[in-house]
Amino acid sequence: MKVIPIKDFQVGNNQNLTLMGGMNVIESEETALLVAEKFKEVTEKLNINWIFKASFDKANRSSIESFRGPGMYDGLKILEKISSTFDVPVITDIHEPSQAEPVSEVCEVIQIPAFLCRQTDLVSAAAKTNSAIQFKKPQFLSAAEMKNVVEKCKSAGNEKVILCERGNIFGYNNLVVDSLNFQIMKAYSVPVMFDVTHSLQLPGGLGKSTDGRREFLLHMAKAGISQKIAGLFLEAHPDPNLAKCDGPCALKLDQLEPFLHQIKELDNIVKSQKDLDLK
């Protein structure tokens, strides 16, 4: 099973828990630093490998009226400050091939958003950087189809691939998570993450924005971690009700420590057990 070195730790399905944690979109430097400070404190205390996550641009918002972020130039300056201040690797998403190189100069991990993982030029541009590449599994693709995405990235010269489960479309304004997807994607010998935040979306549920089911975050996260995967993708906010993007899915920042304490305990148990060959 492949492991991917990120800074001073390794991301892998049998490795210590990795958390890609932060906030959805950069709302301000002050808020981003506040969120990062809390994640740093808790992950160090619980011995969790941490990668800070935040977006400089949310290019796929539901409405033209929705907040998108500070843009790449200002956003990367904030991400660079967080990286140096807290000595943490960073992940952010790109939407255009031209963004790959400048983002790779700041971020150890480049994320390809779910809607864009089949865009060959975007995948190729990201792959040609030295960053690891995380692909969100689209809501409209099966886990089996993600093998094509892995092969596309590898064919462009980059084998540092991470796949991230985030649920599948189920009718209108709803997502469901099929736990078999974790095992199917693990079979491609890549680390698999679970985006519990966006798996709890109700897309378009508020008309001009996405609704969510924050109350199920802990139970859904435990379900994902039980699958012996590399780790969790989680967004938090000091006041989710005031967040400018995906607030209904975000964890309250002051609940981060008790939340991760339970997740870390479960991850330790699951990874201490030997898999059985039931074929």
N, C-alpha and C positions, 0 to 999 in steps of 0.2 A: 504494500500500500504506500503510495507516494506521500512524502511530507514536503512542505514548502517552507524554507527558512525565511522568516520575516524579522529583521533586526536581530534580537538576541534570543529568539525562540523559534519553535517549529510548529507549523499548522498542519495537523493531520488527524485522521479519524481515531487514531489510537493514542494521540498525544494529550497533554494537559489542555484543559478547556481554553479555547480562544473566544474572546468576546469582541465583536465588532460593535462598539457602543458609542453613542453620542447623541446627536440631534438630527432631525430630518433635514432642515434647511438652515443655513446660517442666517439668523435674524439680525444679529449684531455681534461685534467682537466681544462685548461684555458678556452676553448670554452664552456664547460659545465657550469662553474661558471658564465661566461658572460651571457649565455642564461638564467640561473636560476635567476640572479640578475634582469634582465629585467622583467621576469614573476612576480617576487616578487613585484617589484615596481608597475606594472600595476594592478595586481589583488588586491593589498591592496587599491589602489586608487579607484577602481571600485567596491569594496566589492564583490569579486568573491572568492569562496572557491577553493583553488589551491592545486593540487597534482603534484609534479614534475615527468616528464616522460623522461626516456632515457634507451636505451638498451645497455647492456655490450657485447652482442654477437648477430649478425644477422645471424642466422644459416641457413636461407632459401634464401640466395641471389641467383640471377639468374646465376651468373658465378663464377667459381673457382677463378677468378681474382678479384672479388669484395671485398671491405673492410668489415670486420666483426666486429671489435671492439677490446677493450683491453682484453676481457675475463672476467670470473666471478670474480676472486680474485681482480685484479686491478680495475675492474669496480665497484664492491661493495664498495671499499675504496672511490672512487670518489662520489658515490651516498650517502654514509654515511656522507661525508664532506659537500655535498650540503644540506642534511637533517638538520645537526646541524648548519651550517652557516646561513641558511635562515629559520630555524624552520618550515620546510615543510614536510608533508608526501610524500612518494615516491612510484612510481609504476615502475616495470620493468618486462620483460618477462623471462620465463624459458622454456627450451626445453627438459630437462631430469629430471626424478624423483629425482635424487640425488641433484639437484640444489634447490629443494623446501625449505629445512630446512635452509641452509645458507642464502638464499635470504630473507626468512621470518624474519630473525634476523635484517635485515636492512630496509626492505620495508613493509609498511602497506598494500599494495595491490600487489598481484602477478597476472601477466597477462599470460593467456594461449593463445598463438598465434593461429590465425584462422586455420591454417593447422593441429593443434594438439589437438583441443578441444574434439575429440572423442577418444583420447589415454587414456584409463581407468587408467593405472598405473600412468600416469602423473597427471591426474585429482585427483586421490586418494591421491597422495603424497602432492599435493598442498593443498587439502582440510584438511589434518591432521595438517596443521600449524595454527597459530592464525591469519593469514592474511586474509583480504578479497580477493576474487578471481574474477577477471574480465576475461570473456570469449569473445574473438573476434568472431563474427558470421562468419563462413567460407564463402568464395565466392561461394561455391558449395552447401550450405545448405539453406533450407527455414527457415523462422522465426519459423514456427511451429515445426520444428525438434529441435530447441534449448530447447524445454521443456525437452527433454531427457537429455541434458547436465546439466540443472538445477537439475533434479532429481538425476543424477549420483553424482553430487557434494554433494547434501544434504544427499544422502545415505552413503557417506563417513564421515558424521558428521559435515559438514560446510554449514550453511545456509546464509553466508555472500556473496551472489552471485550478481555480476553485469554483465549485458550483453551489448555488444557493437556492434552496426551496422557499417558495413564497405563496403556495396555494394555487388552485386552479379555479377558473370561472365555473360557477354552478348556477345556471339560470341568469336572471338579471340581478345586479347589485348584491352579489354574494360570492364568496370564495370558500372553498373547502380544501383541507390538506389531506392528501392520501399518504399515509405513513409508508406505504410500499415504495414511494418515490425515493426516499432516502437510501434504501438498499439498492435500488436500480442504479442510481447515480454513483453510489460508492463502488459499484462493480466496474466503473471506468477508471479505477485506481486514481481518484482525485479526492482531495478533502471536500467534504460537504458541510455547508453551514445551513442554519435554519433562521430565516427572517420571520420571527414570530410577530413583529410589529405589523408588517404589511399583510401577513396572512390573515389578520383579523380585520382587514378593511371591509367596508361595505361600499364598493366603488359607486360613486355618483349618488350615494344614499342621502346626501343633503342637497341634492339638486345641482348646485354649483361647486360642490366640494364632496369629499369622501367622508362617509360616516365610519364608525368603528366600534369594536367591542373590547375596550380596555379591560373590562372586568374578568375576561378569560385569559389574560396574558400569562399568568403563572401556570395554569393548567395546560395551556397549549405549549408553552415552553418546555414543560416537563415531558410532554408527549414526544416532542422532537428530540430532546436530549436522551431519552430512553433508547433511541435508535443507534447509539454509539457513533456519534458524528463528531466533526472537528469542533463545532461550537455554535454560538448563538449570535444573531444579528439583532440588536435591540436599540430602540430610540427612546429617549427620556426628555422631559422638559420640566422646568421649575413650576410651571402652571399650564398643564396640557390644554385647559379650556381657553387659554389665550394664545396657544401656539398658532403660527401662521400657516402650518401645513400638517395634516394628519394628526392633529391633537387628539381626536377620539381614540386613536390607537396607541398613543404614547404613554409610557410609564411615568408616574409622578416621581420626580427626581429624589424626593426624600424617602421613597420606598425602595430605592435601588439596592441598598445593602441587604435588607431581609429577603428581597427577591432573589438576588444572586447567591445568597447563602444557601438557599434551598436548591438552586440549580447546580451549584458546585458540589454539594453533597451527593446529589443524584448522579452527576457525571462521574464522580469518583467511584461510586458503586458499580455503575454500568461498565466502566472501563477496567474494573478489577476482575470482571467475570470473563471466562473464556467462551468464545463462540462455539456453537455446536454445528457440525455438518449434518443437516437433516435431509439431505438429498436421498 
